[in-house]
Amino acid sequence: MDFIRGLAVLGLVFINCYSFAIFELNYTSLTTPPLSDKILQTLSLIFVEGRFRTLFTLLFGAGLYIQFQRQQCIEPLKKRLYWLIVFGLIHGFLLWAGDILFLYAVSALLVLRYLNYTDEELKNKAAFFTFIALLATALFMLGLNEEPLYRDSPEFYQIYNSYYQSIGAHFSQNITMSIYMLLTVPILLLWASAGFMLIGIVAYKCNVFSNGFSRSGLIKLVVLSVLLTSLRLVLTPYEQGIGYALQEPVNELAALCVALLYIHLIVKLCNNSAQIGGLIQQVGRLAFTLYISQTIMQLLLFKVLFPQWALSFNRIDYWLVAICLVVVQLMFTALYCRYFKQGPLEYLWRKLAQIKREKIA
């Protein structure tokens, strides 16, 4: 499971990197994008987009259930999640509005109510939550009616100039976007996250994280992954209307199937060689620390050192930066784990939760 967590946190860089230039615009292409843009967009939609975030969510649910099994009490779990909310709010408001810690903590607090449910009840609840999330997302996207924005347009330059006029402007806009993200959590994000955590619990209880899927289950999963991913690729050209509204719901389902496939492949790989991926497993143990450090490094690059990147970067440029960040984090992990067994933020999180429990006791 550490290997899966490590792969997930490193994979997040390849999607989040687009949002550090101008958060609310994500990636903005040229009017006539280069061929590399189209290739990388296709590869991203097949292998990356939403896949690693969903992988992390499934694992978060499984980890929550494992901790519940060990302690047979939800109160210690609540304390950890309350502190995760604090970390998420600090991360979101002070650094980057794309924070997922707050979302995970709030979703997990909802999931705690269902830890004693049977597998069938968990599946039904997960399906219900996922349906609500997909329907809400489709309706929200259907209501959007914005004209496409291109990086070589005057409108983009106006947004860029307002965004990069000062450090204060960055913090002001980041706080605004953080408030917006918090407001969307109960409407769009909470239900999908909680639903996928419940699926992660079912997967763990069915030994998917230790044995993978059966042959018949694997075939069904592959077929669903291919069909849903293909449908998402077909919907790509739509920029408005029903086709546009269906992009994200279809991608969420495709991401779920592909993430489960990733789990199966990783389990089989690790079962065939217990020593494989030792460094990635160490990354998994430092996931919290590395996730926050990704934000800090990318803020320094895009906001402080090279703000002009937002004007010139194509998809391949962002991916090259992401690859460099992954290499840096692997090097840091290898060096850090020679001397320490736990990441600094992991240690702080555990200590804060323990102190709070002691005070209550």
C-alpha positions as CSV (number, residue, x, y, z in Angstrom):
1,M,0.0,0.0,0.0
2,D,3.0,2.3,0.6
3,F,4.0,1.7,-3.1
4,I,0.5,2.7,-4.3
5,R,0.5,5.8,-2.1
6,G,4.0,6.7,-3.4
7,L,3.0,6.3,-7.0
8,A,-0.2,8.4,-6.4
9,V,1.5,11.3,-4.8
10,L,4.2,11.5,-7.5
11,G,1.5,11.2,-10.2
12,L,-0.3,14.2,-8.8
13,V,2.5,16.5,-10.0
14,F,1.6,15.8,-13.6
15,I,-1.9,17.3,-13.2
16,N,-1.4,19.9,-10.5
17,C,1.5,21.5,-12.3
18,Y,-0.9,23.2,-14.8
19,S,-2.7,25.1,-12.0
20,F,0.3,26.8,-10.5
21,A,0.6,29.4,-13.3
22,I,-2.9,30.7,-13.1
23,F,-5.1,28.5,-10.9
24,E,-8.6,29.3,-12.2
25,L,-7.5,28.8,-15.8
26,N,-5.6,25.6,-15.4
27,Y,-3.9,24.9,-18.7
28,T,-4.5,27.5,-21.4
29,S,-3.5,26.4,-24.9
30,L,-2.5,28.5,-27.9
31,T,-5.1,29.2,-30.7
32,T,-3.1,26.7,-32.8
33,P,-1.5,24.3,-30.2
34,P,1.6,22.2,-31.1
35,L,1.3,18.5,-31.9
36,S,2.9,17.7,-28.5
37,D,-0.1,19.3,-26.8
38,K,-2.5,17.0,-28.5
39,I,-0.3,13.9,-27.8
40,L,0.2,14.7,-24.1
41,Q,-3.5,15.6,-23.7
42,T,-4.5,12.3,-25.1
43,L,-1.9,10.4,-22.9
44,S,-3.1,12.4,-19.9
45,L,-6.7,11.5,-20.5
46,I,-5.9,7.9,-20.8
47,F,-3.3,7.4,-18.0
48,V,-3.2,10.5,-15.7
49,E,-6.2,12.8,-15.6
50,G,-8.0,12.0,-12.3
51,R,-6.4,8.6,-12.1
52,F,-3.8,9.4,-9.4
53,R,-6.2,11.5,-7.3
54,T,-8.7,8.7,-7.4
55,L,-6.0,6.2,-6.5
56,F,-5.1,8.4,-3.5
57,T,-8.8,8.5,-2.5
58,L,-9.3,4.8,-2.7
59,L,-6.2,4.3,-0.6
60,F,-7.3,6.9,1.9
61,G,-10.6,5.0,2.4
62,A,-8.7,1.7,2.8
63,G,-6.3,3.3,5.3
64,L,-9.1,4.7,7.3
65,Y,-10.7,1.3,7.6
66,I,-7.3,-0.3,8.6
67,Q,-6.9,2.3,11.4
68,F,-10.5,1.6,12.5
69,Q,-9.8,-2.1,12.7
70,R,-6.7,-1.5,14.8
71,Q,-8.3,0.8,17.3
72,Q,-12.0,-0.3,17.2
73,C,-12.9,3.3,17.9
74,I,-13.6,6.3,15.7
75,E,-12.7,9.0,18.2
76,P,-8.9,8.9,17.6
77,L,-9.6,8.9,13.8
78,K,-11.8,12.0,14.2
79,K,-9.0,13.8,16.0
80,R,-6.5,13.0,13.2
81,L,-9.1,14.2,10.6
82,Y,-9.8,17.5,12.5
83,W,-6.1,18.2,12.4
84,L,-6.0,17.4,8.7
85,I,-8.7,19.9,8.2
86,V,-6.5,22.5,9.9
87,F,-3.6,21.6,7.7
88,G,-5.8,21.7,4.6
89,L,-7.1,25.2,5.5
90,I,-3.6,26.5,6.1
91,H,-2.4,24.9,2.8
92,G,-5.3,26.2,0.8
93,F,-5.5,29.8,2.1
94,L,-1.8,30.5,2.5
95,L,-0.3,28.5,-0.4
96,W,-2.5,26.9,-3.0
97,A,-6.3,26.8,-3.5
98,G,-6.1,23.4,-5.1
99,D,-5.6,21.7,-1.7
100,I,-7.1,18.2,-1.3
101,L,-6.4,17.7,2.4
102,F,-9.5,19.6,3.6
103,L,-11.7,17.6,1.1
104,Y,-10.3,14.3,2.2
105,A,-10.7,15.1,5.9
106,V,-14.3,16.2,5.5
107,S,-15.1,13.3,3.2
108,A,-13.5,10.9,5.7
109,L,-15.6,12.3,8.6
110,L,-18.7,11.4,6.6
111,V,-17.3,7.9,5.7
112,L,-16.7,7.2,9.4
113,R,-20.4,6.7,9.8
114,Y,-20.4,3.7,7.6
115,L,-17.3,1.7,8.7
116,N,-19.5,-1.0,10.3
117,Y,-21.7,-1.5,7.2
118,T,-21.7,-4.8,5.3
119,D,-20.0,-5.0,1.9
120,E,-23.3,-4.8,0.1
121,E,-24.4,-1.8,2.1
122,L,-21.0,-0.1,1.4
123,K,-21.4,-0.7,-2.3
124,N,-24.9,0.7,-2.3
125,K,-23.9,3.8,-0.4
126,A,-20.8,4.3,-2.6
127,A,-23.0,4.0,-5.8
128,F,-25.5,6.5,-4.3
129,F,-22.8,9.1,-3.4
130,T,-21.1,8.7,-6.8
131,F,-24.4,9.1,-8.7
132,I,-25.1,12.4,-6.7
133,A,-21.6,13.6,-7.5
134,L,-21.8,12.8,-11.2
135,L,-25.2,14.4,-11.6
136,A,-24.3,17.5,-9.8
137,T,-21.1,17.9,-11.8
138,A,-22.9,17.4,-15.1
139,L,-25.6,20.0,-14.2
140,F,-22.9,22.4,-13.0
141,M,-20.8,22.0,-16.2
142,L,-24.0,22.3,-18.3
143,G,-24.7,25.7,-16.8
144,L,-21.3,27.1,-17.9
145,N,-21.4,29.0,-21.1
146,E,-18.0,30.6,-21.4
147,E,-16.1,31.3,-24.6
148,P,-12.8,29.5,-25.0
149,L,-9.8,31.4,-23.9
150,Y,-6.4,31.1,-25.6
151,R,-2.9,32.0,-24.4
152,D,-2.1,34.2,-27.4
153,S,-5.3,36.3,-26.9
154,P,-5.4,39.8,-25.4
155,E,-7.8,38.5,-22.8
156,F,-5.3,36.1,-21.4
157,Y,-2.6,38.8,-21.2
158,Q,-5.0,41.0,-19.2
159,I,-5.7,38.1,-16.7
160,Y,-2.0,37.4,-16.5
161,N,-1.1,41.0,-15.7
162,S,-3.7,41.3,-13.0
163,Y,-2.6,37.9,-11.6
164,Y,1.1,38.7,-11.4
165,Q,1.1,42.4,-10.6
166,S,2.2,41.7,-7.0
167,I,2.6,39.1,-4.3
168,G,-0.4,40.7,-2.6
169,A,-2.5,40.1,-5.7
170,H,-1.5,36.4,-5.6
171,F,-2.6,36.0,-2.0
172,S,-5.8,37.9,-2.6
173,Q,-6.8,35.8,-5.6
174,N,-5.7,32.6,-3.8
175,I,-7.9,33.4,-0.8
176,T,-10.8,34.1,-3.2
177,M,-10.3,30.8,-5.0
178,S,-10.0,29.0,-1.7
179,I,-13.3,30.3,-0.5
180,Y,-14.8,29.3,-3.8
181,M,-13.4,25.8,-3.5
182,L,-14.7,25.4,0.0
183,L,-18.2,26.4,-1.1
184,T,-18.1,23.7,-3.9
185,V,-17.0,20.9,-1.6
186,P,-20.5,20.0,-0.3
187,I,-22.0,20.4,-3.7
188,L,-19.6,18.8,-6.1
189,L,-16.5,17.3,-4.5
190,L,-17.6,15.7,-1.2
191,W,-19.9,13.0,-2.6
192,A,-17.5,11.7,-5.2
193,S,-14.6,11.6,-2.7
194,A,-16.7,9.9,0.0
195,G,-18.1,7.4,-2.6
196,F,-14.6,6.5,-3.8
197,M,-13.3,6.1,-0.2
198,L,-16.2,3.6,0.4
199,I,-15.1,1.7,-2.7
200,G,-11.6,1.7,-1.3
201,I,-12.9,0.1,1.9
202,V,-14.8,-2.5,-0.1
203,A,-11.7,-3.2,-2.2
204,Y,-9.6,-3.7,1.0
205,K,-12.2,-6.0,2.6
206,C,-12.2,-8.1,-0.6
207,N,-8.4,-8.3,-0.5
208,V,-7.9,-6.3,-3.7
209,F,-5.0,-4.5,-2.1
210,S,-3.3,-7.9,-1.4
211,N,-4.4,-10.2,-4.2
212,G,-5.7,-8.0,-7.0
213,F,-8.9,-8.9,-8.9
214,S,-10.0,-12.3,-10.2
215,R,-9.6,-13.0,-13.9
216,S,-13.3,-12.3,-14.6
217,G,-13.2,-9.2,-12.5
218,L,-10.1,-8.0,-14.3
219,I,-11.6,-8.5,-17.7
220,K,-14.7,-6.5,-16.8
221,L,-12.5,-3.7,-15.4
222,V,-10.4,-3.6,-18.5
223,V,-13.4,-3.4,-20.8
224,L,-15.0,-0.7,-18.7
225,S,-11.7,1.3,-18.6
226,V,-11.4,1.1,-22.4
227,L,-15.0,2.0,-23.1
228,L,-15.2,5.0,-20.6
229,T,-11.7,6.3,-21.6
230,S,-12.6,6.1,-25.3
231,L,-15.9,7.9,-24.6
232,R,-14.0,10.7,-22.8
233,L,-11.6,11.1,-25.7
234,V,-14.6,11.3,-28.1
235,L,-16.1,14.1,-25.9
236,T,-12.8,16.1,-25.9
237,P,-13.7,18.5,-28.8
238,Y,-16.9,19.7,-27.2
239,E,-16.5,23.1,-25.5
240,Q,-20.1,23.7,-24.6
241,G,-23.4,21.9,-24.2
242,I,-24.2,18.3,-23.3
243,G,-20.9,17.0,-24.7
244,Y,-19.0,19.4,-22.5
245,A,-21.1,18.7,-19.4
246,L,-20.5,14.9,-19.7
247,Q,-16.7,15.2,-19.9
248,E,-16.0,15.3,-16.2
249,P,-18.6,12.7,-15.1
250,V,-17.3,10.2,-17.7
251,N,-13.7,11.0,-16.8
252,E,-14.5,10.3,-13.1
253,L,-15.8,6.9,-13.9
254,A,-12.9,6.2,-16.2
255,A,-10.5,7.3,-13.5
256,L,-12.1,5.0,-11.0
257,C,-11.7,2.0,-13.3
258,V,-8.1,2.8,-14.3
259,A,-7.1,3.5,-10.7
260,L,-8.4,0.1,-9.7
261,L,-6.4,-1.4,-12.6
262,Y,-3.3,0.4,-11.3
263,I,-3.9,-1.2,-7.9
264,H,-4.2,-4.7,-9.5
265,L,-1.0,-4.2,-11.5
266,I,1.0,-2.9,-8.6
267,V,-0.2,-5.7,-6.3
268,K,0.8,-8.3,-8.8
269,L,4.1,-6.6,-9.4
270,C,4.9,-6.4,-5.7
271,N,3.7,-9.9,-5.0
272,N,6.1,-11.2,-7.6
273,S,9.0,-9.4,-6.0
274,A,8.7,-8.3,-2.4
275,Q,11.8,-6.0,-2.8
276,I,10.6,-4.1,-5.8
277,G,10.0,-0.4,-5.6
278,G,11.6,0.2,-2.2
279,L,12.2,3.9,-3.0
280,I,8.6,4.3,-4.1
281,Q,7.4,2.7,-0.9
282,Q,9.5,5.2,1.1
283,V,7.8,8.0,-1.0
284,G,4.5,6.6,0.2
285,R,5.5,6.9,3.8
286,L,6.4,10.6,3.2
287,A,3.3,11.3,1.1
288,F,2.0,14.2,3.3
289,T,5.4,15.9,3.5
290,L,6.0,15.4,-0.2
291,Y,2.6,16.7,-1.2
292,I,3.1,20.0,0.7
293,S,6.6,20.3,-0.7
294,Q,5.3,20.0,-4.2
295,T,3.2,23.0,-3.6
296,I,6.1,25.0,-2.1
297,M,8.5,24.1,-5.0
298,Q,6.0,24.9,-7.7
299,L,5.0,28.2,-6.1
300,L,8.6,29.2,-6.0
301,L,9.1,28.3,-9.6
302,F,5.9,29.7,-11.1
303,K,5.3,32.7,-8.8
304,V,8.7,33.9,-7.7
305,L,11.5,32.7,-10.0
306,F,9.9,32.2,-13.4
307,P,6.5,34.0,-13.6
308,Q,7.0,34.3,-17.4
309,W,6.5,30.6,-17.8
310,A,2.8,31.1,-17.7
311,L,3.0,33.0,-21.0
312,S,5.2,30.5,-22.9
313,F,4.7,27.0,-21.5
314,N,3.0,24.3,-23.5
315,R,2.0,21.0,-22.1
316,I,5.4,19.4,-22.7
317,D,7.1,22.2,-20.7
318,Y,4.9,21.6,-17.7
319,W,5.6,17.9,-17.9
320,L,9.3,18.4,-18.1
321,V,9.1,20.5,-14.9
322,A,7.0,17.8,-13.3
323,I,9.6,15.1,-14.2
324,C,12.3,17.3,-12.6
325,L,10.2,17.7,-9.5
326,V,9.6,13.9,-9.3
327,V,13.4,13.3,-9.6
328,V,14.1,15.9,-6.8
329,Q,11.5,14.3,-4.5
330,L,13.0,10.8,-5.2
331,M,16.4,12.1,-4.3
332,F,15.2,13.8,-1.2
333,T,13.3,10.7,-0.1
334,A,16.3,8.4,-0.6
335,L,18.5,10.7,1.4
336,Y,15.9,11.5,4.2
337,C,15.0,7.9,4.8
338,R,18.6,7.0,5.5
339,Y,18.3,8.9,8.8
340,F,14.6,9.1,9.6
341,K,11.6,6.7,9.4
342,Q,8.9,9.2,9.4
343,G,8.3,12.5,7.5
344,P,8.3,15.8,9.4
345,L,4.7,16.6,8.7
346,E,3.6,13.0,9.3
347,Y,5.4,13.2,12.7
348,L,3.8,16.6,13.5
349,W,0.3,15.4,12.5
350,R,0.6,12.3,14.8
351,K,1.9,14.3,17.7
352,L,-0.8,17.0,17.5
353,A,-3.5,14.3,17.4
354,Q,-1.9,12.6,20.5
355,I,-1.7,15.9,22.4
356,K,-5.3,16.6,21.7
357,R,-6.4,13.2,23.0
358,E,-4.3,13.5,26.1
359,K,-5.9,16.9,26.9
360,I,-9.4,15.5,26.5
361,A,-8.5,12.5,28.7
